[in-house]
Amino acid sequence: MMKKFLVLILLSIKAFAALSIEELTWESGDTLLEFLQRNSIPMSLYYELDKEDKEIASEIAAKIKYQVLKDDNNNIEQVLIPISDELQIHIYKNKDNEYNLTLTPVDYDKEERILVITLKNSAYQDVYEESKSSTLARAMIRSFKGSVNFRNIQKGDQIVLYYEQKRRMGKLWGDITIKMGSVEINKNAKEIFYFNDNYYTKDGKDMETFLLTKPVNATRISSQFTTARFHPILKRYRAHLGVDYAAPTGTPVQSAGEGVIIFVGSQSGYGNVVKIQHASGYTSVYAHLSRFAKIKKGQKVKQGQTIAYVGSTGMSTGPHLHFGVYVNNKAINPLSVVKIAKSELSGKNKEEFTKLITGYMQVVQNHIEENKGNPPKEEEFENYIEF
């Protein structure tokens, strides 16, 4: 399928003598407003956004790759800045040569892959060597966390990973989801299955791969998590990459889990923000804070430790806590990992789960029986392309 961005590029090529696409890395601490100013793009594009879109613009992650299309005079024609796996900021010139800014879905292809290896060295090393994907190797370690001690795996044990990945503009995009995994330890297989943002055993018991607690004493959720959705009335895409807890100004905010503080300060539409790095690639975000506790960047915090207080800073119309959770920069629904105790599927969920994993196991069995082999190894790409 032809990608929207590539179609736009091809249309532009007809109008300009030479074009180039440059892939750049978003610097830590940079903001959309600073980006516009630095590149002589009207800052009114930002100021004219409504409060929800200004908030979304605060989601641009440090080190994310973004693309800039320039003409032969080095003038910017288009920019694509991903906000999440699903949503991106698109800046472009219209037919009147004026800049526009919209939020659009990220165009990508989904690929299902199955990797089967017999251990030679270590699980991480062997998966990486066979796939050349560190993202896949990390996803394996994260998905089995708490259920498998990879140091106990021996040579000759088998690892099977049935996973889904995205590809955008020819490159792997975002995180990898392992739909079913099997790891042998002394020839005894440990299996996991992905369902509703969590991993379960074959009999539907929660793997408890990661635990977060609710970060604030509030019972009312004022805004739920949503990815890129087309608003039928506004006729544009909206998203809310977190959960908002309504609470009075000054209500203590606790760290949802043990981790290290990686950011304390102001962040555009989110106002006062704290970010905490947890184990297994998880990051939690706390925004619109009135003030901070006695914390600093690089400090270790415990689960339940007070880090700040609820407020209404940034683009906020009332006191609340915006709470976000990310896995390797991918926004996920915080409510899917905020748990109190291990759970077990039952009723309709158990029926859906059983049907799903039956299909997964059949796909993997057919793959092995037909000896289809492993996917091609991933390749590195240059960051600069000329037309």
PyMOL commands that set and color helices and strands:
alter all, ss='L'
color gray80, all
select helices_A, chain A and resi 4-15+32-38+44-47+51-57+123-131+134-143+150-152+268-270+279-281+334-336+347-369
alter helices_A, ss='H'
color red, helices_A
select strands_A, chain A and resi 19-25+65-71+76-82+87-93+99-105+109-118+158-168+171-185+188-195+198-200+221-223+226-231+236-240+243-246+252-254+259-266+272-277+282-292+300-301+306-310+320-327+330-332+384-386
alter strands_A, ss='S'
color yellow, strands_A
deselect
rebuild
show_as cartoon
